Amino acid sequence: MCILLSAGAAMSQKKFTFGPKIGVDFTHFWGKHTENIKGVFNYQAGVFFEYRFTDKFSIAPEAVFAAQGANEDLYDTNLNTNTIEKDGYTQYNTNYVNIPVMFKYYVIPSLSIDLGPQLGINVYSKLTYKDCGHLAGTQDYKDNTKTVDVGAALGLTYNISDDVFVQGRYTLGLTKAFKTFEGKNGNAQIAIGYRF
């Protein structure tokens, strides 16, 4: 860790950088009527741009394709035992092109605190369902998904070297993801990127 910190502190400061980033996400829904909904692991991939105003401050817009969604357990009452039992599940798959604009404050040359708004554009949504009565299927759910998703993001970026960095970030959705459902998006992510 000391070697990594020393390498990060010694790296040269480039005014403008850009490059690819990829990562793993843990996505979920939050808000009213989301008690039975569980988060799932997904992925993201895209590009970033960063402009350094000073040694301490920069702005970094991104364009990232992100697979998002969650699983909802379905329950029903067993009339024989008068108990509530799991009766199947619904899987929401919602894919977005997310455009976060991160304002970065460098605590030290190798570590920044990142904060900013995010605009998400829904490009594809589907619903997969199955119940214990063996009713199952997949349907297009885009008409029931809101086209635009607005969120706020907070995270950290650690510069391993001049070129390579890792990020941890959480994005909290501020608007409903669906037209008929109260759930909002939540996305915890870990990503790695390369600067040119």
C-alpha positions, 0 to 999 in steps of 0.5 A: 500500500505504501508503494502504491501511495508513493507511486500515485503521489509522484505521478505527473499531472495531465490536464485532460485525460480520457479512456475506457472503464469497466466494472461490476455493479450491484443494482437494486430498487428502493422506495415504496413497495420494494420490501420483497425486491432483492438486488442483483449483480450486473455490469457496466462498460463505457468511456470517461473524460477528465479535465483538471482545473487545478491539482485539487479539482477536476470535472469528469463526465462519462458515458456508460452502458449499465445493465441494471435491475433486480429480482422480486420474490412473489408470495401467496397464501397456502389455503391448506396451511393458511400460511404465506409461501413463496410462489415464484419470482419476477426479474426486472432487467433494465439497461441504461446509458448513464451519463454521470458528471462527476466533480472530483476533489483530490485529497491527495494526488492519488485519491479523489472524492467524486460527487455529481448528478447522473442522467440515465436513458433507458434503452431496453427493459424486459420482465421475466417471471415464473410462479409455482404453477409453472406459468413463466415467460419473458415480456418487453417492459420498455413501455412501462419503464420511464425513459429518463432516470435522474440520480446523484452519485458519490464515490472515490477514485484511487489512481494506481498509476498515471494510467490506471485507476479504480473507483467505488461509487454509489448512485441513488436514483431520485426519480421512479424507474417505472410508470406503474411501480414506485421503485427507484434505481440504486447502483453500487459499483466497482470499476477499473479504468485506463487513462490516455 
